[in-house]
Amino acid sequence: HEAFIGTRFFFATGLMPCPYLPGRLARRIVTELSGRDVAVLHDLLSLAGFRRSHDIAYAPACPDCNACKAVRVDAQAYRPSRAMRRVIRANADIRASNVAPVATDEQYALFAAYQAARHGTGEMARMDATDYRALVEDTPVQTHLIEFRNGEGVLIGCCLVDRLGDGLAAVYSFFEPALSRRSLGSLMILRVIEETRALGLPYTYLGFWVAGCSKMAYKARFQPLDVYTTAGWRRMSDDERMDALLEKI
């Protein structure tokens, strides 16, 4: 496996303003996901704390900062907290279904509304329908979408999910911004965890958790949670969890 990874070319991006922590600079290490054994490569890079976007995998390599860390839920050990059980009850009318990773106009309309409301000044808010199609369909690995619809059949949420050898990875999700009181973001993570458990796989990968960033604090609500460090994966400590939850408040 080390030899397999060693045959790849890795590149560093230029420095850019950090999208999570004001006043800091960010840089990424990236590599292309390609080749006959791309699924194996994807698995190995995920185990090393990388994240997929389109046909590349990337990991943070920022100067003087290591706040961004990949995290994964121990899906088989996970049990919904009281707060998460309330989320499930509040959304009992919503139906989720897996569909092929094929972009639709309905999905893009929801995606655009979400970006305008939540990330109006961000890079993704400038994505047009062609860009959205690439986000969904440019995947060299096994991927699917989970669509969430209300009782009238209206699409109110969507989550892009990758299949890994040891679990599922929530790549990107978006939802109807006017329904923020429903906690649809949490509902989508709960669904991916449920699907991971049903497949008998150990982990649900949630991307990066950023210490000090309130937008990422919600990930600490899904315990037990593993954090990737230079020494490998380890369980998030109670102190880290409490600090993250206080950031959210």
Phi, psi and chi 1 to 4 in degrees:
 res  aa     phi    psi   chi1   chi2   chi3   chi4
   1 HIS       -  -41.2  -71.8  170.3      -      -
   2 GLU   -63.0  -38.8  -69.6  178.8   -0.9      -
   3 ALA   -65.7  -38.4      -      -      -      -
   4 PHE   -61.5  -47.7 -177.0   82.9      -      -
   5 ILE   -63.4  -36.3  -70.4  -70.6      -      -
   6 GLY   -66.2  -17.8      -      -      -      -
   7 THR   -82.9   -6.1   63.8      -      -      -
   8 ARG   -86.7  156.6  -47.3  -59.8  -59.2 -176.2
   9 PHE   -99.0  129.2  -70.2   99.8      -      -
  10 PHE  -115.5  139.8  -69.1   81.4      -      -
  11 PHE  -127.7  149.1  -56.3   91.8      -      -
  12 ALA  -102.1  133.9      -      -      -      -
  13 THR   -76.4  168.4   67.0      -      -      -
  14 GLY   -73.3  165.7      -      -      -      -
  15 LEU   -72.0  142.7  -68.6  174.1      -      -
  16 MET  -146.7  160.4   64.0 -167.9   76.4      -
  17 PRO   -60.0  136.9  -23.7   34.6      -      -
  18 CYS   -67.2  129.7  176.6      -      -      -
  19 PRO   -77.6   -7.7   28.7  -34.5      -      -
  20 TYR  -111.5  -39.8  -54.9  114.9      -      -
  21 LEU  -120.9  113.6  -60.5  174.7      -      -
  22 PRO   -58.9  142.6  -21.8   32.4      -      -
  23 GLY    82.1    2.6      -      -      -      -
  24 ARG  -113.1  159.0  -59.6 -165.8 -170.0 -175.9
  25 LEU  -105.8  144.6  -65.8  175.6      -      -
  26 ALA  -120.4  150.8      -      -      -      -
  27 ARG  -148.6  150.5 -179.4  172.0   57.3 -158.6
  28 ARG  -127.4  151.2  -68.2  173.9  174.7  174.0
  29 ILE   -99.6  129.0  -63.2  -65.1      -      -
  30 VAL  -129.5  153.7  -58.6      -      -      -
  31 THR  -149.4  153.9 -170.6      -      -      -
  32 GLU   -81.3  137.8 -175.6 -180.0   10.0      -
  33 LEU   -93.0  100.3  -71.6  169.9      -      -
  34 SER  -154.3  169.3   62.2      -      -      -
  35 GLY   104.7  169.7      -      -      -      -
  36 ARG   -62.6  -35.6 -176.6 -179.2   58.6 -173.2
  37 ASP  -104.3   40.5  -63.4  -41.9      -      -
  38 VAL   -63.1  -32.8   65.2      -      -      -
  39 ALA   -65.7  -39.5      -      -      -      -
  40 VAL   -65.1  -43.7  175.8      -      -      -
  41 LEU   -59.9  -44.3  174.8   64.5      -      -
  42 HIS   -60.3  -43.4 -173.7 -141.7      -      -
  43 ASP   -61.2  -47.3  -76.5   -7.3      -      -
  44 LEU   -65.1  -40.0  -67.7  173.9      -      -
  45 LEU   -69.3  -36.7  -70.6  171.9      -      -
  46 SER   -62.8  -39.5  -64.5      -      -      -
  47 LEU   -65.7  -22.6  -74.4  171.9      -      -
  48 ALA   -96.5   13.5      -      -      -      -
  49 GLY    88.0   15.3      -      -      -      -
  50 PHE   -88.3  162.5  -81.8   71.2      -      -
  51 ARG  -129.3  144.0 -178.0   83.9  164.5  150.2
  52 ARG   -95.4  143.1 -177.1 -174.7   74.5   81.8
  53 SER  -144.6  120.4  177.5      -      -      -
  54 HIS    57.1 -124.4  -60.4   76.1      -      -
  55 ASP  -109.5   28.4   58.7   -7.4      -      -
  56 ILE  -127.0  157.4   67.6  166.1      -      -
  57 ALA  -117.8  143.5      -      -      -      -
  58 TYR  -142.9  156.9   66.3   92.3      -      -
  59 ALA  -145.3  150.1      -      -      -      -
  60 PRO   -68.6  141.7   23.3  -32.6      -      -
  61 ALA  -144.1   60.0      -      -      -      -
  62 CYS   -86.3  144.5  -53.1      -      -      -
  63 PRO   -72.7  132.2   26.0  -33.7      -      -
  64 ASP    61.4   26.1  -54.3  -41.9      -      -
  65 CYS  -158.0  135.0 -178.6      -      -      -
  66 ASN  -134.4   36.5   62.9   -9.6      -      -
  67 ALA   -70.6  -29.6      -      -      -      -
  68 CYS   -82.0  122.3  -62.9      -      -      -
  69 LYS  -136.2  134.5  -66.9 -180.0  173.2   64.3
  70 ALA   -65.1  143.1      -      -      -      -
  71 VAL  -133.7  154.0  -68.0      -      -      -
  72 ARG  -146.3  143.0   65.2 -172.8 -173.3 -173.3
  73 VAL   -87.5  136.8 -178.7      -      -      -
  74 ASP   -75.4   90.2 -175.9  -20.7      -      -
  75 ALA   -63.9  -37.6      -      -      -      -
  76 GLN   -70.8  -28.4  -62.6  -58.5  -35.8      -
  77 ALA   -91.1  -11.7      -      -      -      -
  78 TYR   -68.1  136.8  176.5   76.3      -      -
  79 ARG  -133.0  130.1  -62.4  -65.4 -179.0  -88.2
  80 PRO   -59.4  135.2  -23.0   34.0      -      -
  81 SER   -72.8  174.9   64.5      -      -      -
  82 ARG   -58.5  -41.4 -178.1 -179.2  -59.3  176.0
  83 ALA   -64.1  -40.2      -      -      -      -
  84 MET   -70.8  -32.6  -71.5  -60.3  111.2      -
  85 ARG   -65.7  -34.2  -68.5 -164.1  -63.3  -89.3
  86 ARG   -65.4  -39.7  -74.0 -162.0  -64.4  -92.1
  87 VAL   -60.7  -43.7  170.1      -      -      -
  88 ILE   -62.6  -45.3  -66.4  169.7      -      -
  89 ARG   -65.1  -39.6  -71.4 -165.1  -61.2  -89.7
  90 ALA   -67.6  -19.5      -      -      -      -
  91 ASN  -117.0   29.0  -67.4  -71.8      -      -
  92 ALA   -63.4  -20.5      -      -      -      -
  93 ASP   -83.8   -7.9   60.1  -43.0      -      -
  94 ILE   -89.3  137.5  -67.1  177.3      -      -
  95 ARG  -113.7  133.0  -64.1  -67.1  174.9  -96.0
  96 ALA  -111.0  141.4      -      -      -      -
  97 SER  -146.0  143.6   58.3      -      -      -
  98 ASN   -83.7  134.9  -70.5    8.1      -      -
  99 VAL  -134.3  163.6  -60.2      -      -      -
 100 ALA   -65.3  153.7      -      -      -      -
 101 PRO   -76.1   71.5   30.0  -35.3      -      -
 102 VAL  -125.3  120.2  177.1      -      -      -
 103 ALA   -70.4  143.2      -      -      -      -
 104 THR  -127.2  161.4   66.4      -      -      -
 105 ASP   -62.6  -36.2  -68.2  -19.1      -      -
 106 GLU   -62.8  -44.9 -177.5 -175.3   30.9      -
 107 GLN   -62.7  -44.3  -67.4  166.3    8.5      -
 108 TYR   -63.9  -39.4  175.2   67.5      -      -
 109 ALA   -58.7  -42.4      -      -      -      -
 110 LEU   -68.8  -42.2 -178.2   60.6      -      -
 111 PHE   -58.7  -46.3  173.2   84.8      -      -
 112 ALA   -64.6  -40.5      -      -      -      -
 113 ALA   -64.2  -41.2      -      -      -      -
 114 TYR   -63.2  -46.1  174.2   82.0      -      -
 115 GLN   -63.7  -42.0  -64.8  -59.8  -27.2      -
 116 ALA   -63.4  -36.8      -      -      -      -
 117 ALA   -81.6  -36.6      -      -      -      -
 118 ARG  -102.1  -32.0  -67.3  -63.8 -173.6   97.2
 119 HIS  -136.6   47.7  -53.0  -71.1      -      -
 120 GLY   -58.2  -28.6      -      -      -      -
 121 THR  -102.5    2.6   60.4      -      -      -
 122 GLY   -85.3  169.4      -      -      -      -
 123 GLU   -63.2  -39.1 -179.1  178.6  -17.9      -
 124 MET   -69.7  -22.5  -64.5 -168.0   75.9      -
 125 ALA   -66.4  -17.2      -      -      -      -
 126 ARG   -92.5    2.7  -63.0 -170.0  -68.7  -88.2
 127 MET   -73.4  130.7  -68.4  174.1   60.6      -
 128 ASP   -94.4 -173.6   59.5   18.7      -      -
 129 ALA   -62.1  -34.6      -      -      -      -
 130 THR   -67.1  -41.3  -60.2      -      -      -
 131 ASP   -63.1  -40.7  -63.3  -36.3      -      -
 132 TYR   -64.9  -41.5  172.5   73.1      -      -
 133 ARG   -59.3  -40.9 -175.5  174.9  -59.7  -82.6
 134 ALA   -64.4  -39.7      -      -      -      -
 135 LEU   -57.3  -40.9  174.3   69.6      -      -
 136 VAL   -84.1  -43.5  171.8      -      -      -
 137 GLU   -96.4  -21.5  -60.4 -178.4    5.8      -
 138 ASP   -81.0   76.7  -73.4   -3.5      -      -
 139 THR  -133.5  125.9  172.0      -      -      -
 140 PRO   -90.7    2.8   34.0  -33.5      -      -
 141 VAL  -124.1  173.1  -62.5      -      -      -
 142 GLN   -69.7  119.1 -175.6  177.1  -17.9      -
 143 THR  -139.2  149.8  -57.1      -      -      -
 144 HIS  -146.9  166.2   65.2  -85.6      -      -
 145 LEU  -107.4  145.8  -74.8  163.0      -      -
 146 ILE  -111.7  118.9  -53.0  175.9      -      -
 147 GLU   -98.4  138.9  -69.5 -173.2  -21.4      -
 148 PHE  -116.4  123.2  -64.3   78.3      -      -
 149 ARG  -126.3  145.9  -63.3 -179.5 -179.4  -86.0
 150 ASN   -81.1 -175.7   64.9   14.8      -      -
 151 GLY   -62.0  -21.3      -      -      -      -
 152 GLU   -91.7    1.7  -72.0   72.0   47.3      -
 153 GLY    85.2    9.7      -      -      -      -
 154 VAL   -81.3  133.7  177.1      -      -      -
 155 LEU   -70.0  122.0 -176.8   69.1      -      -
 156 ILE  -123.2   -4.4   60.3  171.6      -      -
 157 GLY  -164.5  156.3      -      -      -      -
 158 CYS  -154.6  139.9 -156.1      -      -      -
 159 CYS  -134.9  128.7 -174.7      -      -      -
 160 LEU   -92.3  126.1 -175.0   65.8      -      -
 161 VAL  -129.9  133.3  179.9      -      -      -
 162 ASP  -101.1  146.7  -78.0  -10.5      -      -
 163 ARG   -95.1  128.5  172.4   70.4 -177.1  -97.6
 164 LEU  -115.6  168.9  -60.3  169.1      -      -
 165 GLY   -65.6  -29.7      -      -      -      -
 166 ASP  -116.6   16.7   65.8  -12.8      -      -
 167 GLY   163.7 -161.6      -      -      -      -
 168 LEU  -120.3  147.4  -61.4  177.4      -      -
 169 ALA  -119.0  122.7      -      -      -      -
 170 ALA   -78.8  104.0      -      -      -      -
 171 VAL   -78.4  -49.8  178.0      -      -      -
 172 TYR  -159.8  143.7 -165.5   77.6      -      -
 173 SER  -138.5  154.6   60.4      -      -      -
 174 PHE  -153.4  159.0   52.4   93.2      -      -
 175 PHE  -155.4  171.4   53.5   85.1      -      -
 176 GLU   -65.2  113.4  171.3   54.0   59.9      -
 177 PRO   -65.0  -23.8   20.4  -31.0      -      -
 178 ALA   -72.8  -10.5      -      -      -      -
 179 LEU  -107.4   34.5  -59.4  177.1      -      -
 180 SER   -61.1  -28.1   58.4      -      -      -
 181 ARG   -68.2  -15.7  -66.9  178.6   63.4   85.7
 182 ARG   -80.3  -10.6  -81.2 -175.3  173.9  -97.1
 183 SER    55.6   51.6  -61.5      -      -      -
 184 LEU   -66.4  -30.6  -66.4  175.8      -      -
 185 GLY   -60.4  -45.0      -      -      -      -
 186 SER   -66.1  -39.7  -67.2      -      -      -
 187 LEU   -59.5  -39.8 -178.6   69.8      -      -
 188 MET   -67.5  -39.4  -72.1 -170.5  -84.7      -
 189 ILE   -64.0  -42.4  -68.3  176.5      -      -
 190 LEU   -57.7  -39.7  -71.1  167.1      -      -
 191 ARG   -65.5  -42.5  163.8   64.1 -170.0 -136.7
 192 VAL   -66.4  -39.1 -179.5      -      -      -
 193 ILE   -62.4  -44.4  -66.9  173.3      -      -
 194 GLU   -58.8  -43.5  177.1 -173.6    5.6      -
 195 GLU   -66.0  -39.7 -170.8  172.7  -33.4      -
 196 THR   -59.7  -45.8  -53.8      -      -      -
 197 ARG   -62.0  -42.5  -71.3  168.9   57.8   87.1
 198 ALA   -63.9  -31.1      -      -      -      -
 199 LEU   -81.2   -5.6  -68.9  168.8      -      -
 200 GLY    73.3   23.5      -      -      -      -
 201 LEU   -99.1  152.1  -61.8  171.2      -      -
 202 PRO   -80.2  -31.7   23.1  -30.8      -      -
 203 TYR  -128.9  146.2  -59.0  115.2      -      -
 204 THR  -114.6  113.7  -60.8      -      -      -
 205 TYR   -85.3  131.1  -70.8   78.3      -      -
 206 LEU  -114.0   16.3  -62.2 -176.1      -      -
 207 GLY    79.9 -141.2      -      -      -      -
 208 PHE  -103.2  137.6  -62.3  114.3      -      -
 209 TRP  -104.9  131.8  167.1   65.5      -      -
 210 VAL  -116.7  108.3 -174.9      -      -      -
 211 ALA   -60.3  128.8      -      -      -      -
 212 GLY    94.5   -2.5      -      -      -      -
 213 CYS  -111.6  113.7  177.0      -      -      -
 214 SER   -64.2  -28.4   60.1      -      -      -
 215 LYS   -66.3  -23.4  -70.0 -177.6  179.4  179.8
 216 MET   -99.7   -4.6  -66.2  -67.8 -176.1      -
 217 ALA   -62.9  -28.7      -      -      -      -
 218 TYR   -59.2  -25.4   71.2   92.8      -      -
 219 LYS   -64.9  -25.0  -63.5 -179.0 -178.0 -177.4
 220 ALA   -71.7   -8.3      -      -      -      -
 221 ARG   -78.9  -10.5  -59.2  171.2   70.1 -171.9
 222 PHE  -106.4   92.5  -62.5   91.1      -      -
 223 GLN  -111.7  149.3  -61.8  -72.2  -30.5      -
 224 PRO   -74.9  141.6    4.3    1.6      -      -
 225 LEU  -123.2  129.9 -167.4   68.8      -      -
 226 ASP   -97.3  144.1  -68.4  -18.5      -      -
 227 VAL  -118.8  135.3 -179.0      -      -      -
 228 TYR   -89.9  129.6 -174.8   78.4      -      -
 229 THR  -128.4  177.7   70.8      -      -      -
 230 THR   -62.8  -19.6   53.9      -      -      -
 231 ALA   -94.7    4.8      -      -      -      -
 232 GLY   107.0 -168.5      -      -      -      -
 233 TRP   -78.4  140.1  -68.5   94.4      -      -
 234 ARG  -145.4  159.3   64.1  164.6  175.5   80.2
 235 ARG   -74.4  136.1 -168.5   57.1   45.5   95.1
 236 MET   -62.4  133.6  174.5 -178.9  -83.9      -
 237 SER   -77.2  161.0   69.8      -      -      -
 238 ASP   -61.7  -37.0  -69.8  -19.3      -      -
 239 ASP   -64.7  -42.9  -73.4  -15.5      -      -
 240 GLU   -63.0  -42.3  -73.9  173.8  -42.2      -
 241 ARG   -62.0  -46.5  177.3  176.4  178.4  -88.1
 242 MET   -65.1  -40.4  -69.9  -53.3  -59.5      -
 243 ASP   -60.6  -42.1  -72.9  -14.9      -      -
 244 ALA   -65.7  -43.4      -      -      -      -
 245 LEU   -65.3  -34.3  -65.5  177.5      -      -
 246 LEU   -67.9  -33.6  -72.3  172.6      -      -
 247 GLU   -61.9  -39.9  -73.0  164.4    2.5      -
 248 LYS   -62.7  -39.8 -178.2   65.3  175.2  177.5
 249 ILE   -66.6      -  -66.2  172.7      -      -
